[in-house]
Amino acid sequence: MPSQSHSAQQSSTEETRLRRELVAQGRLLDGLVGSLHTVASGLDTAGVLERVTRESHRLFATDAAVMLVPAAGERTLRPVAAAGIALGPLADTEVSIDAPGSAIALAVRDRAPAIATVSDPSVDGLCARLRPRSLLAAPIDAADRLHGVLVLLDLGSDSQLGPAELGHVGLFAGFAAQAAENAALFDRVEALLAQARIRESERAELSRRVVSAEQEERRRLSTFLHDGPVQTLSGVGMMLDAVEESIRAGKPDEALAVLHTARERQRGVIKEMRELSFVLEPWTLRDQGFATAIRAMADQFEQAHRVTVKLDVDAAEALEVDDQVYLFGIVREAMQNALKHAACSTIRVSVHGSPDDGLEAQIADDGSGVLRDPDDGLPHHGMASMRERAAILNGRLDVDAVPGEGTTVRVLVGAGKLRGGG
């Protein structure tokens, strides 16, 4: 009988222990579910890691919890959140992921929770600062990406960190890692959307400026035509009327003199209109290519202004035809500025590059190192026009003007704008 009573008592004690363990496990699971819900309640990575730190401290009842994150470009971890202790004094703490004997470093290297009694606080920066009795480190790792390391610390109170906690914290860290990964993905999506909004805004602004430039060019062109060729042709018309009157009056010599003047003015108008047509866009540009158009413009400059123009522009043929028009406009503006204001004797135009690497165009002169809009009555937009055209080419325009030595205008065009480019 005594043995049966003792056996029954042992069975009852075991049942009570199991019942208590089950209750504790149930409470832990309930707490774990609530903590995970809290952790995943936001979609910002920093907020997720902060909530992981706070909830782990509450759930596992440790003295303190610290979240360490990888430092960009370094093999170190730095604290970004803390619970149970102040974060401020830890701000300059670093933990090397190569530190031998550090449970934190071991957790990072193995990508698995690690627990250790700390007998030597100098094993890493965090232990040296806080001197814990023991610690448990769990990586917040998902999709081969380390978001952080959760460190639970026993600083000498009655908190316990043992094998049971190791499994529970590992389970918690796994769920937390997925929440951190979701938040990181959301952060990246938000960043991409923000970049897209910026690019759309830039495109809208560029379109507005292009339209504004076109309207301004039309206005200036209209003014030029009205004040120049139209007035001259009106004068020629009146001269022809005078020629007719002189002939009827029997004054042939007077009629011939007026006719000669009218003819010279009419030829002047033709020259102006040809120049204007070339300034707007030479017909050879689309029909015969960029190099031919630039050579024609160079010949015109050399004949009219006694300047030497040296060319190496065949690489520009890699550009799409419409983009050649924009690059031609930049070259034209830069050459006209050099001609009108730099007092140069030589202009060098070169284009180098490939569909894989992109193009670089250079317009360099040996003049005074001054770059301004020419004041010749024709439509120009100077630097603003060149920069807008470069932006349309998805490129960049740089100007290097050295007083007394000359000016170099550089246009960088990305490979994406070239035939065969990405």
C-alpha positions, 0 to 999 in steps of 0.5 A, spaced: 500 500 500 505 505 501 508 503 495 502 504 491 500 511 495 507 513 493 507 512 486 500 515 486 503 521 489 509 521 484 504 521 478 500 527 481 506 531 482 508 529 475 501 531 472 501 538 476 508 539 473 506 538 466 499 542 467 504 548 469 508 547 463 502 547 459 499 553 462 506 556 461 507 554 454 500 557 452 501 563 456 508 564 452 504 562 445 499 567 447 504 572 448 508 570 442 502 571 438 500 578 441 507 580 440 508 578 433 501 582 431 505 588 435 511 587 431 508 587 424 503 593 425 507 597 421 511 597 415 517 601 416 524 597 417 526 601 423 519 601 427 519 593 426 526 593 429 524 597 435 518 593 436 521 587 436 526 589 441 521 592 446 516 586 445 522 581 446 524 584 453 516 584 455 515 577 452 521 574 455 522 578 461 530 579 461 533 585 464 535 588 457 534 587 450 538 591 445 537 591 437 544 591 433 544 592 425 550 592 420 553 598 419 553 600 412 560 597 408 563 595 415 563 588 418 560 591 425 554 592 428 551 598 432 545 599 436 539 602 434 534 600 439 534 598 446 529 596 452 530 596 459 536 600 458 537 607 455 540 607 448 544 613 448 550 611 452 550 605 447 550 610 441 558 609 440 558 601 441 560 597 436 560 589 435 565 586 430 562 580 427 569 577 427 570 577 434 572 571 437 568 568 443 563 573 442 556 569 442 553 575 438 558 574 432 557 567 432 549 568 431 551 572 425 556 567 422 552 561 423 545 565 422 542 561 428 541 563 435 546 563 440 547 563 448 553 564 452 555 565 459 559 571 459 566 570 463 570 575 459 566 582 458 572 584 453 569 579 447 565 584 444 563 592 445 557 591 447 559 586 453 565 591 455 559 596 456 554 592 459 558 587 463 552 582 462 552 575 466 549 571 460 546 573 453 542 570 448 543 573 441 538 571 435 539 574 428 533 577 424 535 574 418 530 573 412 532 571 404 539 571 406 539 578 408 541 580 416 536 586 418 539 586 425 541 581 431 536 581 437 540 581 444 537 579 450 541 580 456 541 578 463 545 583 467 545 580 474 537 579 476 533 573 477 532 573 469 533 566 466 536 565 459 537 557 458 535 552 452 528 553 453 529 561 452 533 559 446 528 555 442 523 560 444 527 566 442 529 563 435 521 562 433 520 569 435 526 572 431 524 568 425 517 571 425 520 578 426 525 577 421 519 576 416 516 582 418 522 586 417 523 583 410 516 585 409 518 592 411 524 592 407 521 590 401 515 596 402 521 601 404 524 599 397 517 600 393 516 606 397 523 609 395 522 607 387 515 610 387 518 616 390 524 616 385 518 615 379 515 621 382 521 625 382 522 623 375 515 624 372 516 631 376 522 632 372 519 630 365 513 635 366 518 640 368 522 639 362 516 638 357 514 645 360 521 648 359 521 645 352 514 648 350 516 655 353 523 655 349 519 653 343 514 659 344 520 664 345 523 661 339 517 662 335 516 669 338 523 671 336 523 668 330 517 672 328 520 678 331 526 677 326 522 676 320 518 682 321 523 687 323 528 684 318 526 680 311 519 682 311 521 690 312 526 689 306 522 685 302 517 691 303 522 696 301 524 692 295 516 692 293 516 700 293 523 700 289 520 696 284 514 701 284 519 707 283 522 703 277 516 702 274 514 710 275 521 712 272 520 707 266 514 711 264 517 717 266 522 716 260 528 715 266 531 709 264 538 710 268 534 712 274 530 706 273 536 701 273 539 705 279 533 703 283 533 696 280 540 695 282 539 697 289 533 693 289 536 687 287 542 687 292 537 688 297 533 682 295 539 678 294 541 680 302 534 677 304 535 670 300 542 670 304 539 671 311 533 666 309 538 661 308 542 663 314 536 662 318 534 656 315 541 653 317 540 656 324 533 652 325 535 646 322 540 644 316 536 640 311 543 636 310 542 633 318 536 629 316 538 627 309 545 626 310 547 625 317 550 629 323 557 629 320 555 632 314 551 637 317 556 639 322 561 640 316 557 644 312 556 649 318 564 648 319 565 651 312 560 656 313 563 659 319 570 658 316 568 662 310 564 667 313 569 669 319 576 666 318 576 661 323 579 654 323 574 649 325 577 642 326 572 636 326 572 629 329 564 627 329 563 621 326 561 617 332 555 621 333 552 617 327 550 612 333 545 617 336 538 616 333 536 621 328 532 625 332 537 626 338 542 628 333 538 634 332 538 636 339 546 635 339 547 639 333 543 644 336 548 644 342 554 644 338 551 650 334 550 654 340 557 653 343 560 655 336 556 661 335 558 663 342 565 662 341 565 665 334 561 672 337 564 673 344 571 669 345 575 672 339 577 665 337 581 663 331 580 655 332 574 651 334 575 643 335 568 639 335 569 632 337 565 626 339 567 620 341 564 613 345 560 607 343 553 604 344 556 600 350 559 606 354 555 612 351 558 619 348 562 625 350 561 631 345 566 636 346 566 643 343 573 647 345 575 654 342 582 657 344 579 664 345 578 668 351 574 663 355 567 667 355 561 664 354 555 668 352 549 668 347 550 671 341 547 678 339 545 677 332 538 678 332 537 670 330 533 666 335 538 663 341 537 660 348 544 660 350 546 656 356 539 654 358 537 651 351 544 647 351 542 644 358 535 643 356 537 639 350 542 635 354 537 633 359 532 631 353 538 626 351 538 624 358 545 627 358 549 632 362 552 639 360 558 641 363 562 648 361 569 649 363 571 656 361 578 659 363 579 666 362 585 667 357 585 660 355 578 658 352 572 654 353 570 647 353 563 645 352 562 637 354 556 633 353 555 627 356 550 622 353 548 615 356 548 609 352 541 608 352 540 614 347 544 610 342 543 605 337 544 599 339 545 601 347 541 598 353 
